[in-house]
Amino acid sequence: MFNGIATGQNIFKSALIGFSGINYSFNLSSTDGINAGYKHYMMSNDYTEDKFGISGGSKDALSTVLNLLGINPSAPASMYSFSAMASVLVPKDAWIAVANKDTMDEWAKGYVKFNINKNDFLEYSNGFQKDVARGITNPVTGKMILAPALLNGKRTNFGLGSVMIHEVKHYTNWKNGILQGNDPLVNALNEISSYQFTAEWTGSMDSGIFEYLMTISLYYLNTLKYK
């Protein structure tokens, strides 16, 4: 547990404690990073088109926290709700921003360059592969960047919050020194852990997990094949 992110039975306890102390001192008209310094893991390639985050259930932990913040889970996400959620869901000394030209340049330092595609998602292409994501964490600097599509008026606060939680779980994996490196199997396990953690908050599993479960399954099938 750290800075408002809790697990298991205490999943939103820290959001209840000290609720009156939350403030909204961020520049709500800006997409500058909510500053500074955590390192953390890999990209979250968890893009599932326009259907994600349509609404939040009233009994799940994420909706409960959003309601305590005065944020309607089913309302369109905005810079205001992003900043309010960041004050609870993201470590206070982490850097997180919504992507624009300036924040993308800052985020990409020491790492590969991603672009904002025509649908306002984050995209990387080298001619051989193309990755599209809602959120990515720079594995060199730890800076987290979110796709502007999350705040395009069509997607909800619940959807935005779930992506933020997913990315923060990658951070805790990095902090604990587990599931690190570029091995495809390790990457798949890292993603699975983030999907599972997010599901504890949202009350349902994102279908994006199945790609990574398939990676694990194929690995073990191939292992058995050559025994």
N, C-alpha and C positions, 0 to 999 in steps of 0.2 A: 504494500500500500504506500502511496506517496502523493502528496499535494492534491488530495481530493479523489484520487483514483483508488478504489478499494476492490478487493476480490471476495468471492465466496459470500458468507452470510453478512459481511460488512460492506456490501457492494456500493451502498450510497450513504453509509453512516457519516463519513467525513463531510459530505455535502450538507447534512443536517446540522452538524456541529458547527457553530460559528457562522451560520447562514447570514446573520445580520451584519457580518463584517465584510461581505462581498461589496466591491465597488466597481464602478465602470469608468476607470480613469484612462482607458485606451482612447486613441484618436479614432473615433468610429467612422470617420469619412476616409480613412487611409487604409491601404493594404500593406503598409509597412509591417515587418515582422514584429511580433510581440516578443521582445528581445530575448535573447542571447545564449547560449552556449552549450546545451546538451548535445552530446554525440549520440547517435543511435543507428539503427540498422537500415536496411534495404528498402527498396521500393515496395509500395503496396499496390500491386497490379490487380486491383479488385473491381474493375469496371464491369458493371452489369447493365448498361444502357439506361434508359429513362425510367425504369420501373422501381428503382431502389428508393427507399425512404419516403414512400408516399404518405404514410401516417405512422403515428406512434400509439401503441396501446396504453390504456390508462393504468395498467398494473405493472408494467415493466419498470425497471430501475431508472432507465434513461428518461422516460416520460415523467417519472416522479421528480427527478432532479430538475428537469426543464420547467415543470409546473412551479416548483419552489422558487425558481429564478424569475417567475413571471413570464415565461416563454411558452407559447402554444406549440406543442410538438408538431402539429399538423400544418402550422402556418409556414409561408415561404421563409426560407433562411435569409438573413441579412447580415451586414457587417456588425450591426448592433448585437444580434444574437450570437454571432461568431465570437465577438469579444467577451460577451457575458459567459458563454460556455467555456472559453479558453481560461477564464479566471478560476474555474472549478476543475475542468477536465485535464488541463495541460500543466506540467510542472512550471513553476513561476520563473525559473531561469532558463527555460527552453525558448527557442526561436521558432515561431510558426507564422506563416503568412498565407494570404490568398494570392495566387499567381497573377502578376502583371509583368511588364518588361523589366522593371527595376528589381522586383523581388525575385524573379526567375534568374536574373544575372547574379544576384547575391547568393541565392540558394545553390547555384551550379558551381560555385568556386570549389576547385579541387575534385570535381566529379564531372560526369558527362552532361551534355546540354540536352535538356528536354524543351519541347515547344508546346505552345497552346494550340490545339487543333481547331478546326472549323466549328466543332461542337463545344468548345471551351473546356475540353478535358486535356490532361497532360499527356504528351505523346513523345516517344523516342523511336527513331527509325534510323537504321544504318544501311539500308538496302537489302539486308538479309532477314531482319526481324523488325517487328513493330510492336511496341508496348503502349497501351493506353491505360491511364490510371486516374483515380479520383484524388489520391493523395500519395506523396512520395517522401521518404526521408533520406537525406544525403548520408551515405554510410561513412563519409570522411569527416564532415563537419557536424552532423547530427541535426541540421536544419530541416524543418518540416515545411512542405509546400502543399497547398490544396488547390484543386482545380476551380477556376472561376465558375464553372457550370454548377457548382454546389450552391451558388448564390445568384442564380439567374432568374429567380422568381418562380420557377417551376418545381423546385426541389425544396424539401421541408427542413425545418430545424431538426427533426428527428434523424433525417438522412445525414445532415451535416454532422450532428453529434456522433453518429455511429462511425463515420469515417475518422473523426478525431480520436475516438477511443481506439479504433483499430491501429492507428499510427502510434499512439502512446504505448500500446502493448509491445510494439516493436522496440520502443525505447527501453522498456523494462527488461526485455530479453537481452538487449545490448548491455544494460547496466549490470545484469547478473552474469554476463559472460556466457550465455547459452545460445545455441542455434545461430552461431555467427559464421561468416565465411561465404564463399561463392559456390560451394557444392550444391547442385540442383536439389539433392535430397534434403540437405540442411535447410535450403531456402524454402522448400515445400513445408517442412515441419514448422518453420518460423511463421509462415503464412497461416497454417492451420491453427497454431496457437493463438494468433491474433483474431481469426474468425471465431474461435471458440470463446475467447474472452469477451469479444463484442457481443456475442449471443447471450452471455450472462446479463448484459445490460439491456439488450433490446428484446429479449424473450423469444427470438427466432433466429434461425441460422441463415446467413446470406448464402445464396447458391454459388457464389464465387469460390467457396471452399472445395467444391467437387473437382475442380481442375487439379488442385494440389493433392487431394485424396487419390486421384487417378495416378499422379506421379509416384506416390508411395506404393500403390498397388502394383503398378508396372515394374517398379524396382524389385519388389519381392517376387513377383512372378518370374522375372528374368533370372533372379538369383536361384530360384528353385529349378529352373530349366537347365541350368548348367551344373547342377550338383550331380 
